Amino acid sequence: MAHKPVHRETIERLLDAITLTIGEDGMMSSFSFGKPGSRMHDRRMGTEIYYHQREMTLAVLYVRKHGPLYLRYLPIRKIWSMLQHFISENFWYLADECFGPRFEGTLAKNVSDATKERLSDTIATDSIFVPVNELSLFPLVSVKVTADFDSDAFFLAGDDGLTPARLPSGMRPNFIKSAQFPPIAEWDGKKHITSAWLGVHSPAPESAERQKAIILGAIALTPLPGYRHMFSGRTMFGGRCTIGSTATTSFGDPHTPPMMHDIIITERDHEWLGILADKLNRNEKALRRQMRALHYFYRAWPLDPSERFAPLCMSLDAIFGEAGSADQAIIDSVRSVIGSHVEDARLRKLMDLRAAVLHGGAPEVYDSSKYDEYYEAYGTDPIREMELVVAHCLRARVFDFKLIEHDDPNADVIRQAQSAGRFPPNLRQASILDAPAYAIPKI
């Protein structure tokens, strides 16, 4: 692979951060080296070089901005370490020009153009710029899959879905035990029974965690609003098993809330899952904002109503807002999606409550007088209203309304109760999405 300007610029910035003398702020790195790719016992030469904080930080930020998308999900220190590893693995190309009297100044000013070209060619094929995907497996408890979904980016499968076709090539079939977490057959520690698997193909666990949040944020759109935050007391668990050259396992918080009614992924969901898989790893600015919006929606999912309001506002900002956007621009965008029947004044009241919560006017939504004002004007909870607006806009902008809410799991029970006269014929609560909007008399 021939290198591109981004690879040459990376090498220039990286070499500009390295000297052979300590200088005023040099951080020493000593290591043994040999021909690139050689085994450790064949690396019989040693050296000391010095990295300088400011210049190295600029090199890292450049790679993070202009390199593959997964790098944006990694902390600065991780990319710093990756670049240092590249230098130690490829110092062979620098060695002839760095031996002898220790010159002053950076390597960028003293190394030949031919060596820089060689390093540029090398980093162009390095795993930093050509990452190798690993498989990160996330066990799901309150999600079930009756029709497995597969894509290059991720898969959703039932508890028996860790088949050889979905696992890294060359893995022994008896290495994996699909119905348990951790799914390692020889695991001797604590085990959990899983209902389904989310498998994410990504170069780093950090980016896999980010993609997991986006995917589950989309899945959180599937229950009807009245069921999205209806939780049970069931036992939950979480964790991640990443399979690359080795398998690493960690335990953690559950990946979904303890839903009263399981979310069931069927073939009907495959169309919108395909849309998500196509957008997940693309680098266009508008698509990155859509993915951020789903991430915020995921963060809001397990929270109490008062804590839920802020990430919902952030999700709305991610869909429509630019830095410094006026509230009116967001209001106009929302009305363009939901419909002009939604009163400008009603959305303005929601935006006023958003501003109070996000900009220091109230520690939580219930402390704001704007909360009471909205209830007084429209007779409904503004937290619920904000969630309805955000969910509708996500289904519209991200999925072009191909993501359809799942059926009511209690539909038959409700229908029988209505027939028997025990439930009112219309249980649906009026909301901001209805036309026309309604108001109650002022108190």
C-alpha positions as CSV (number, residue, x, y, z in Angstrom):
1,M,0.0,0.0,0.0
2,A,1.4,3.4,-1.1
3,H,1.3,5.9,1.7
4,K,-0.9,9.0,1.6
5,P,-0.3,12.5,2.8
6,V,-1.9,11.7,6.1
7,H,0.7,9.0,6.7
8,R,3.7,11.2,5.8
9,E,2.3,14.0,8.0
10,T,1.9,11.5,10.9
11,I,5.6,10.5,10.6
12,E,6.7,14.2,10.4
13,R,4.7,15.0,13.6
14,L,5.8,11.9,15.4
15,L,9.5,12.4,14.6
16,D,9.1,16.1,15.6
17,A,8.2,14.8,19.1
18,I,11.4,12.7,19.5
19,T,14.9,13.7,20.4
20,L,18.1,11.8,21.3
21,T,18.8,14.1,24.3
22,I,16.5,14.8,27.2
23,G,16.1,18.6,26.6
24,E,13.8,20.5,29.0
25,D,10.9,18.1,29.1
26,G,12.0,14.8,27.4
27,M,10.5,11.6,28.7
28,M,12.9,8.7,28.2
29,S,11.9,5.5,26.4
30,S,14.5,2.7,26.3
31,F,14.0,-0.5,24.4
32,S,15.7,-3.2,22.4
33,F,15.2,-3.4,18.7
34,G,16.0,-5.5,15.7
35,K,14.6,-6.0,12.2
36,P,10.8,-5.2,12.1
37,G,8.9,-8.3,12.9
38,S,11.8,-10.1,14.6
39,R,11.3,-12.0,17.8
40,M,12.3,-10.5,21.1
41,H,15.4,-12.7,21.6
42,D,16.6,-11.5,18.2
43,R,16.5,-7.8,19.2
44,R,20.1,-7.4,20.3
45,M,20.5,-3.7,20.0
46,G,19.3,-1.1,22.5
47,T,18.6,2.6,22.5
48,E,17.2,5.5,24.5
49,I,15.1,8.2,22.9
50,Y,13.0,11.1,24.4
51,Y,9.4,12.0,23.8
52,H,8.3,15.6,24.3
53,Q,4.8,16.2,25.7
54,R,3.5,19.0,23.6
55,E,4.7,17.8,20.2
56,M,3.6,14.2,21.0
57,T,0.2,15.4,22.0
58,L,-0.1,17.2,18.7
59,A,0.9,14.1,16.8
60,V,-1.7,12.0,18.7
61,L,-4.5,14.5,18.1
62,Y,-3.6,14.6,14.4
63,V,-3.8,10.8,14.1
64,R,-7.0,10.8,16.1
65,K,-8.6,13.3,13.8
66,H,-7.4,12.0,10.4
67,G,-7.0,8.3,11.1
68,P,-9.7,5.6,11.0
69,L,-13.0,6.3,12.9
70,Y,-12.3,3.9,15.7
71,L,-9.4,6.1,17.0
72,R,-12.0,8.8,18.0
73,Y,-13.3,6.3,20.6
74,L,-9.9,5.8,22.2
75,P,-8.3,7.9,25.0
76,I,-5.3,10.0,24.1
77,R,-3.0,7.9,26.2
78,K,-4.0,4.7,24.2
79,I,-3.1,6.3,20.9
80,W,0.1,7.7,22.4
81,S,1.1,4.2,23.4
82,M,0.3,2.9,19.9
83,L,2.5,5.5,18.3
84,Q,5.4,4.7,20.7
85,H,5.0,1.0,20.0
86,F,5.2,1.8,16.2
87,I,8.5,3.6,16.8
88,S,10.1,0.9,18.9
89,E,8.9,-1.8,16.4
90,N,10.4,0.1,13.5
91,F,13.4,1.8,15.0
92,W,15.6,-0.4,12.7
93,Y,14.9,2.1,9.9
94,L,16.1,5.0,12.0
95,A,19.1,3.3,13.6
96,D,21.8,4.1,11.1
97,E,21.0,7.8,11.3
98,C,20.7,7.9,15.1
99,F,24.0,6.1,16.1
100,G,27.2,8.0,16.7
101,P,27.3,11.5,18.2
102,R,23.9,12.5,19.6
103,F,22.7,15.3,17.4
104,E,20.7,18.2,18.8
105,G,17.1,18.8,17.7
106,T,14.3,16.5,16.7
107,L,14.5,13.5,14.5
108,A,12.3,15.3,12.1
109,K,15.1,17.8,11.5
110,N,17.9,15.3,11.3
111,V,16.5,12.2,9.6
112,S,16.7,11.8,5.8
113,D,13.7,12.1,3.5
114,A,14.3,8.5,2.3
115,T,13.9,7.2,5.9
116,K,10.8,9.3,6.4
117,E,9.3,7.8,3.2
118,R,10.1,4.3,4.4
119,L,8.4,4.9,7.7
120,S,5.4,6.5,5.9
121,D,5.1,3.4,3.8
122,T,5.3,1.2,7.0
123,I,2.8,3.1,9.0
124,A,0.4,3.1,6.1
125,T,0.0,-0.7,6.6
126,D,0.3,-0.7,10.4
127,S,-2.6,-1.7,12.5
128,I,-3.1,2.0,13.6
129,F,-4.3,2.8,10.1
130,V,-5.3,-0.6,8.9
131,P,-6.9,-2.0,12.0
132,V,-7.7,-5.7,12.5
133,N,-11.1,-6.3,13.9
134,E,-11.7,-8.3,17.0
135,L,-15.1,-9.8,18.0
136,S,-16.5,-8.4,21.2
137,L,-19.5,-10.4,22.6
138,F,-22.0,-8.8,24.9
139,P,-24.5,-11.0,26.7
140,L,-28.1,-9.8,26.7
141,V,-30.7,-10.8,29.3
142,S,-33.9,-8.8,28.6
143,V,-33.5,-9.1,24.8
144,K,-34.4,-12.2,22.9
145,V,-33.7,-12.9,19.2
146,T,-36.1,-15.2,17.2
147,A,-34.6,-14.3,13.8
148,D,-30.8,-13.8,13.9
149,F,-29.3,-10.7,12.2
150,D,-25.9,-10.6,10.6
151,S,-23.8,-7.8,9.1
152,D,-20.2,-6.8,8.7
153,A,-20.5,-4.5,11.7
154,F,-22.4,-6.5,14.2
155,F,-24.8,-9.4,14.7
156,L,-27.7,-10.2,17.0
157,A,-28.2,-13.9,17.8
158,G,-30.1,-16.1,20.1
159,D,-28.5,-17.9,23.0
160,D,-27.3,-20.7,20.7
161,G,-26.0,-18.2,18.1
162,L,-22.3,-18.3,18.6
163,T,-21.8,-20.6,15.7
164,P,-18.4,-21.1,13.9
165,A,-19.5,-18.9,11.1
166,R,-19.8,-15.9,13.5
167,L,-16.5,-16.6,15.3
168,P,-13.0,-15.7,14.3
169,S,-11.6,-18.2,11.7
170,G,-9.5,-21.0,13.1
171,M,-11.2,-21.1,16.5
172,R,-11.7,-24.6,17.8
173,P,-15.5,-25.4,17.8
174,N,-15.3,-26.7,21.3
175,F,-13.7,-23.5,22.6
176,I,-17.1,-21.7,22.8
177,K,-20.1,-22.5,24.9
178,S,-22.9,-20.4,23.5
179,A,-25.5,-20.5,26.2
180,Q,-23.3,-19.1,29.0
181,F,-21.3,-16.0,29.9
182,P,-18.4,-16.0,29.7
183,P,-18.8,-18.2,26.6
184,I,-15.4,-19.9,27.1
185,A,-16.0,-23.6,27.5
186,E,-13.0,-24.0,29.9
187,W,-14.1,-21.2,32.2
188,D,-14.0,-22.3,35.8
189,G,-15.4,-19.2,37.4
190,K,-18.8,-17.8,37.9
191,K,-21.2,-18.4,34.9
192,H,-24.5,-16.8,33.8
193,I,-27.1,-18.0,31.4
194,T,-27.7,-15.6,28.6
195,S,-30.8,-15.0,26.4
196,A,-29.1,-13.5,23.4
197,W,-25.8,-12.2,22.1
198,L,-24.7,-8.9,20.6
199,G,-21.5,-9.4,18.7
200,V,-19.5,-6.3,17.5
201,H,-16.6,-6.4,15.1
202,S,-14.3,-3.6,16.1
203,P,-10.5,-3.0,16.3
204,A,-10.5,-2.1,20.0
205,P,-12.7,-2.9,23.0
206,E,-13.3,0.8,23.6
207,S,-14.8,1.3,20.2
208,A,-16.8,-1.9,20.6
209,E,-18.3,-0.5,23.8
210,R,-19.3,2.7,22.0
211,Q,-20.9,0.8,19.1
212,K,-22.8,-1.4,21.6
213,A,-24.3,1.7,23.2
214,I,-25.4,2.9,19.7
215,I,-27.0,-0.4,18.8
216,L,-28.8,-0.8,22.1
217,G,-29.9,2.8,21.9
218,A,-31.7,1.9,18.7
219,I,-33.2,-1.2,20.3
220,A,-34.5,1.0,23.1
221,L,-36.7,2.7,20.4
222,T,-38.6,-0.5,19.8
223,P,-40.8,-0.8,22.9
224,L,-44.0,1.3,23.1
225,P,-43.3,4.4,25.3
226,G,-45.3,3.0,28.2
227,Y,-43.1,-0.1,28.3
228,R,-39.7,1.4,27.7
229,H,-39.1,2.2,31.3
230,M,-41.3,-0.5,32.9
231,F,-38.7,-2.5,34.8
232,S,-38.9,-5.7,36.9
233,G,-36.8,-7.0,39.8
234,R,-35.2,-9.7,37.8
235,T,-31.5,-10.6,38.2
236,M,-29.3,-9.0,35.6
237,F,-25.7,-9.2,34.6
238,G,-23.3,-7.7,32.1
239,G,-19.8,-8.0,30.8
240,R,-17.8,-8.4,27.6
241,C,-15.7,-11.2,26.0
242,T,-13.4,-10.0,23.3
243,I,-11.8,-12.6,21.0
244,G,-8.8,-11.7,19.0
245,S,-5.4,-13.3,19.2
246,T,-6.5,-14.2,22.7
247,A,-9.8,-14.1,24.6
248,T,-10.3,-11.5,27.4
249,T,-13.3,-11.4,29.7
250,S,-14.6,-8.7,32.0
251,F,-17.8,-8.5,34.1
252,G,-19.7,-5.2,34.5
253,D,-23.1,-3.6,34.6
254,P,-26.0,-5.0,32.7
255,H,-26.2,-3.8,29.1
256,T,-30.0,-3.2,29.2
257,P,-32.4,-2.4,32.0
258,P,-34.4,-5.3,33.6
259,M,-37.4,-5.0,31.2
260,M,-40.7,-6.1,32.5
261,H,-41.4,-7.5,29.0
262,D,-38.5,-8.8,27.0
263,I,-37.7,-7.0,23.7
264,I,-38.0,-9.6,21.0
265,I,-36.0,-9.1,17.8
266,T,-37.8,-10.7,14.8
267,E,-37.3,-10.7,11.1
268,R,-39.5,-7.5,11.0
269,D,-36.5,-5.7,12.6
270,H,-34.0,-6.7,10.0
271,E,-34.6,-3.7,7.7
272,W,-33.8,-1.0,10.2
273,L,-30.9,-3.1,11.7
274,G,-29.5,-3.1,8.2
275,I,-29.8,0.7,8.0
276,L,-28.0,1.0,11.3
277,A,-25.2,-1.4,10.3
278,D,-24.6,0.6,7.1
279,K,-24.3,3.9,9.1
280,L,-22.5,2.7,12.2
281,N,-18.9,3.0,10.9
282,R,-19.3,5.7,8.3
283,N,-17.4,9.0,8.9
284,E,-19.8,11.6,7.5
285,K,-20.5,14.3,10.0
286,A,-24.3,14.0,9.8
287,L,-24.2,10.3,10.4
288,R,-21.8,10.7,13.3
289,R,-24.3,13.0,14.9
290,Q,-27.1,10.5,14.4
291,M,-25.0,7.8,16.1
292,R,-24.3,10.2,19.0
293,A,-28.0,10.8,19.4
294,L,-28.6,7.1,19.7
295,H,-25.8,6.9,22.2
296,Y,-27.5,9.6,24.4
297,F,-30.8,7.8,24.1
298,Y,-29.2,4.7,25.3
299,R,-27.8,6.5,28.3
300,A,-31.3,7.8,29.2
301,W,-32.9,4.4,29.0
302,P,-32.2,3.0,32.5
303,L,-32.5,6.3,34.4
304,D,-35.2,7.7,36.6
305,P,-37.4,10.4,34.9
306,S,-35.6,13.3,36.5
307,E,-32.2,12.0,35.5
308,R,-33.4,11.0,32.1
309,F,-34.3,14.5,30.9
310,A,-30.8,15.8,30.4
311,P,-29.5,13.0,28.1
312,L,-32.7,13.2,26.2
313,C,-32.0,16.9,25.6
314,M,-28.5,16.0,24.5
315,S,-29.9,13.4,22.1
316,L,-32.1,16.1,20.5
317,D,-29.2,18.5,20.3
318,A,-27.1,15.8,18.6
319,I,-29.8,15.2,15.9
320,F,-30.5,18.9,15.1
321,G,-28.1,21.2,16.9
322,E,-24.8,22.6,15.9
323,A,-22.5,24.3,18.4
324,G,-24.2,27.6,19.2
325,S,-27.5,26.8,17.5
326,A,-30.4,28.9,18.7
327,D,-33.3,27.1,20.3
328,Q,-35.5,28.3,17.5
329,A,-33.5,26.4,14.9
330,I,-34.1,23.2,16.9
331,I,-37.8,24.0,17.3
332,D,-38.1,24.5,13.5
333,S,-36.3,21.2,12.8
334,V,-38.5,19.3,15.2
335,R,-41.7,20.8,13.6
336,S,-40.4,19.9,10.2
337,V,-40.2,16.2,11.3
338,I,-43.3,15.9,13.6
339,G,-45.6,18.3,11.8
340,S,-46.6,21.9,11.8
341,H,-49.6,21.1,14.0
342,V,-47.2,21.2,17.0
343,E,-47.4,24.6,18.5
344,D,-44.2,26.7,18.4
345,A,-45.0,27.9,21.9
346,R,-45.3,24.3,23.2
347,L,-41.9,23.3,21.9
348,R,-40.5,26.6,23.2
349,K,-41.7,25.7,26.7
350,L,-39.8,22.4,26.4
351,M,-36.7,24.2,25.2
352,D,-37.0,26.6,28.2
353,L,-37.0,23.6,30.6
354,R,-34.1,22.1,28.7
355,A,-32.1,25.3,29.1
356,A,-32.9,25.5,32.8
357,V,-31.6,21.9,33.4
358,L,-28.6,22.0,31.1
359,H,-27.4,25.5,31.9
360,G,-27.6,25.6,35.7
361,G,-31.1,26.9,36.3
362,A,-32.2,23.7,38.2
363,P,-30.1,20.8,39.5
364,E,-32.9,18.5,38.3
365,V,-36.0,19.0,36.2
366,Y,-38.5,19.0,39.2
367,D,-36.7,22.0,40.7
368,S,-37.5,24.3,37.7
369,S,-40.6,26.5,37.6
370,K,-40.7,25.6,33.9
371,Y,-41.7,22.1,34.8
372,D,-44.9,23.3,36.6
373,E,-45.6,25.8,33.8
374,Y,-45.6,23.0,31.2
375,Y,-47.8,20.8,33.2
376,E,-50.2,23.7,33.8
377,A,-50.4,24.6,30.2
378,Y,-50.7,21.1,28.6
379,G,-51.6,18.7,31.4
380,T,-48.9,16.2,30.7
381,D,-45.4,15.4,31.9
382,P,-42.7,17.4,30.0
383,I,-40.2,14.6,30.6
384,R,-42.5,12.1,28.8
385,E,-43.1,14.8,26.1
386,M,-39.4,15.2,25.5
387,E,-38.9,11.5,25.2
388,L,-41.7,11.2,22.7
389,V,-40.2,14.0,20.6
390,V,-36.7,12.6,20.6
391,A,-37.8,9.0,19.8
392,H,-40.0,10.2,16.9
393,C,-37.1,12.3,15.5
394,L,-34.7,9.4,15.8
395,R,-37.0,7.1,14.0
396,A,-37.5,9.7,11.3
397,R,-33.9,11.0,10.8
398,V,-31.9,7.8,11.4
399,F,-34.3,5.1,10.1
400,D,-36.7,6.9,7.8
401,F,-39.5,5.4,9.9
402,K,-38.4,1.9,9.0
403,L,-38.0,1.2,12.7
404,I,-41.5,0.5,13.8
405,E,-42.4,0.1,17.5
406,H,-43.2,-3.4,18.6
407,D,-46.7,-4.5,19.4
408,D,-48.2,-4.1,22.8
409,P,-47.2,-7.3,24.8
410,N,-50.4,-7.0,26.8
411,A,-52.7,-6.2,23.8
412,D,-54.9,-9.3,24.3
413,V,-55.3,-8.8,28.1
414,I,-56.2,-5.1,27.6
415,R,-58.7,-6.0,24.8
416,Q,-60.4,-8.5,27.1
417,A,-60.5,-6.1,30.0
418,Q,-62.0,-3.4,27.8
419,S,-64.6,-5.8,26.5
420,A,-65.5,-6.7,30.1
421,G,-65.8,-3.0,31.0
422,R,-62.9,-3.0,33.4
423,F,-60.7,-0.7,31.3
424,P,-61.7,2.5,29.5
425,P,-62.0,2.1,25.7
426,N,-59.1,4.5,25.0
427,L,-56.1,4.1,27.3
428,R,-53.8,6.3,25.2
429,Q,-52.6,9.5,26.8
430,A,-52.7,12.6,24.7
431,S,-49.3,14.0,23.8
432,I,-47.3,16.6,21.9
433,L,-47.4,14.3,18.9
434,D,-51.1,14.5,18.6
435,A,-53.0,16.9,16.2
436,P,-54.4,19.2,17.3
437,A,-52.6,19.9,20.6
438,Y,-54.8,20.4,23.6
439,A,-54.6,22.6,26.7
440,I,-56.3,22.5,30.1
441,P,-57.6,25.5,31.9
442,K,-55.0,27.4,34.0
443,I,-55.0,26.7,37.7
